[in-house]
Amino acid sequence: MRGYEVRIRDRVQETLSAHWNELVSLSPGLGFSCLARYVAQGKGILQPHHLLDELDNVVGQDEAMQNLKDGPFSQILKSAQEAIVLPPFVAIAIRPRPGVWEYARVNVYELSVDQLSVAEYLCFKEELVDGQYNENYVLELDFEPFNATF
């Protein structure tokens, strides 16, 4: 499982690196990427259709941008269940297949990617709602013992 998690993070990072020029030139004069447009809208929670609609708006009819829309970046956004925006970060909950969830946080200004654990993602979400994260009151459930085969 851990190897798969690293691959999601690496896929996001490789996509951002491979399409650096397209991402920083998506909004002429502003240097905003698709993800930076989410941040420009302010903090909040974005649903999957918001993520894909913004990608469609950014790519538009530009032939040079179609490889971004048809590539791994688009596949990751299609697997996204939600995104949490807390400038300058966009944290994305990715569900690549049933029963598998991955969490990644992108710094939109540096285009750097961090893998998040479930707890870190939920803390990020809590910070959005409450304006702060209180480490003393985190509910964490461990369902791993129920996965054991008998």
N, C-alpha and C positions, 0 to 999 in steps of 0.2 A: 504494500500500500504506500509506503513512504517513497519508493521510487516513482510511483505514478504522480504523487504530489509534487515532487521535484520537476517532473516533466511538464506539468501544467505551468508552473512558475517559469521554467525555461522557455516554454512555447510562447508565453506572453512576452518575455524579455527578448527573445529572438525576433519576434514579429515587430516589436517596437524598434529594435535596432535595424532590422532589414528595411523598414519603411520610415525611417527617421525623416528623410526629406519630405515625403508625402504628408506625414503627420504634422510637421511644423509649418508646412505651407498650406494647410487646408483652409485657413482663413487669412487671406492676404493682408499684410500690414499688422496683424495681431499675433501671428505665430502660434495660434491656438490649434491644438489637435482636437480630434473628436472628443477625447476625454476632457480636455481643457474647457470645452464648451459646456460639459456637464457641470464643471466647477464654476464657470461663469454664471450659471443659473442660480448659484447659492447652494447652501447645504440642504440635504433632503434625501429621500429614498426614491430611487428610480426603478420602475417596473421594466420587464424585458422589452415591451414595445417602445418605451422611451429610448432605450439604448439603441435599438435597431433603427428607429425613425431618425435619430440624430445622425447615425452613420449614413443613412440614405441621403439626408439633407447635405451632408458634408461632401459625399462622393458625387452626387448629382449625375450629370451626364459626362463628366470628365473621363475620357478614355484612360488616362494615366493613372487614375485612382481606382479603376475597376479591379486591379490586382489586389488592392487593399480590401475591397468589399468581398472578393472571391477567395481570399486567403485565410490563414489560421486566425487572424484577428477577428474576422467576421464569425468564424466558427465558435470562437470563445464567447463572443457576445450572444450568439444564438443559444449557447448552453447556459447563459447567465440567467439566474432566477430573480436577482435584484442587485442593485448597486447602491452603496451608501456614499454620499458625497459630503466630505468635510474638508474644505480647501486646506491644502493643495492636494488632498488625497481623494481617490475614488477606490473604494473597497468593493470587490465584486464577488458575489456568491455564485459559483459555477457548479452546475450539475451535469457533468459530461455523460453520465449514464445512470440508470436507476440505482439507487442505493449508494452512490458515490457523490460526495460534495467536496469541493475545493474552494479555498478562499484566497484571494490575492488582493494586494493593495498596491495601487500605482500612484506614484508621485507624478502628477501630470506636467510639472515644470521641468523635472529632471528626467522624465520617462524612465524611472527606475521601478522595479517590481520587487515586492516582498511577499513571501508565502505567509499566510496567517493560519493559526490554529482556529478551531471553532470558538474557543474561549476568547481569543484576541478579536475575532470578527464580532462576536457578541458585545465585547467591551467597546469596540468602535461604534457599534449601533447604539449602545447605551449612552455613549458620549454625545451622539447626535440628539437623542431624545432629552436627556437630562442636562446637557451642557458640561458634564464632567463624568469621570469614571471613578466610582468608589470601590476600591479593591476589597474592602471588608465585607461587602454584601453581594458576592458573586455566587449564583447558584450553578453548580456544576454536577452533572449526573454522569456516571460511568456505566454504560451499558455493555461494555466489553465482556463481562462475565456471562452475559446471556448469549453471546456469540459462540460459546464453547460447544464443540460437538461431543456427543456422548456415545 
